[in-house]
Amino acid sequence: MNKIAFLGGGNMCEAIIKGILYSKSLSASDITVSDISEERLQLFNKLGVNTTMDNEELVRNCEVLVFAVKPQIAQKVILPIRDCFNSNQVLVSIMAGISIEFLEKIVGNDKKIIRVMPNTPMLSLQGALGYYGNRLTTKNECKEVIDILFKGCAPVIFGLESEDLINSVIAVSGSGPAYVFNLIDCMIQGGIKEGLTREQAQKLAIQTIIGAGSLAKSSLELNITPVELKRKVTSPNGTTQEALSVMSNNNWETITQNAVRAAAERGRELERNLMSKL
């Protein structure tokens, strides 16, 4: 499969393309990006990929098209080129809050569409994502396209059994990096209050998250859960136990789970709101 096109050349598009080139799943000459920003197109030219500002040309000359524009302008961007799509193409959306039904109402319900929810760690080739294809796609077809696009930038990829699970993915891994960044910032601020310099607190907190994540990943392969890892580092009546008690007494677990639920519900709400505007 070749001739992959990206409608929108933002950071996520850049991450995907760098992953494709890193994994050598496609050559740069098989990729084209369209964007309204000449500065962004120059960046992609430096990567060796083709660029254009002609969205109609982009759509007519590709086998796979990735919708990578901001969700709030999706309808405005896609409507003028709706007649350029054909039923042999695979359309991939990485736009949060845009349902497959929404896209089918714009481009037609005879198109193959895969909805994907990636996350920003793709920028460092450490992303995680879930995807779901509409009734016109096959599992093998979806996997082939997803592997080409994302295998180089997302070590964790799940095919989903229902589209609504996209909102669950959003809540855990799509929005998840912000939860972690918030935790890092809280650890930094706490470290500063305890006398560390900002540089010391930042480097200690970030490396702790990286190390803990790496340990959790390697331990999972041995069927050791995060709960067990937490137990191993927590000595009775020690410093870690004291800190965890403060978290528990302030409903840390409930707050975190409620945050995940709120993100998922907001994803569903955004889908409904966008559909109501069609």
C-alpha positions, 0 to 999 in steps of 0.5 A: 500500500502506498500514496498516503496523504495527510489533510492537515500538517500539525504536530500529530501528523508530524509524529506519524510521518516521523514514525513511518520514516523511522520504521521504514514502512513507507518511503518519503516519496509515498507521503503527501501533506496538505496544510495552509501554513507554508512554514509547516509545509517547509518542515515536511519538505525537509523530511523528504515528503511531498506537500501541497495546498491543493486539497482536491489534488491531495484526495484524488491521488491517494489510497489512504487519507488521514484527516488530521485537522482540528475537529472544530474546522473538520466540516469546513475543510472536508465539505468542499472536497467531498466529491473527490473521495472514492469508495476504494480509499481508506479514510483515517480520522485522528480527530477527537470528538468526530464520530464515524457517523459524522464523517459518513454524513459528509463524505458518504456512507459508502466509504471505508473509515477508520477512527483512531485515538492516538496520544501526544507521546507519539511525538517521542515515538512512545504513543498508545492508541485504539482504533475502530473501523466502520462496517465497510472495513475488514479487520485485516485491512484496518490492521494493515493501514494502522500498522503502516501509519502508527507502528513506528510511533506507537508501541501499544495499539489496540483494535476495538470492538465498538466505536464507543470504546474510543471514548474510553481510550481518550479517557485513559491514554488520549487525555492521560498524558495530561494527568501524568504531567499534572502529577509531575508538576505536583511532585516538582512543587512539593520538592521545591517546598521541601528545599530542592531547587527547581532543576533538581525537583524537575529532573528527579520527578521526571526520571521517577515517572520514566523509571516507574513506567518502564518498571511497570511495563517490564513487570506486566510481562511477568504478570506483576501488577502496578498494585503489587509494585506499589506494595513492594516499595511501601514499607510498613509505617515508612515514608511511602506509606505515609504519603500514600495514606495522605493520598487515600485520605484525600480520595486520590483513587476516587478522584482519578477514576472520576477524572477518567469517567469525566473525560469519557463522558465529555468525549461522548458529549462532543460527538453529540454536539458536533452531530447536532450541527450537521 
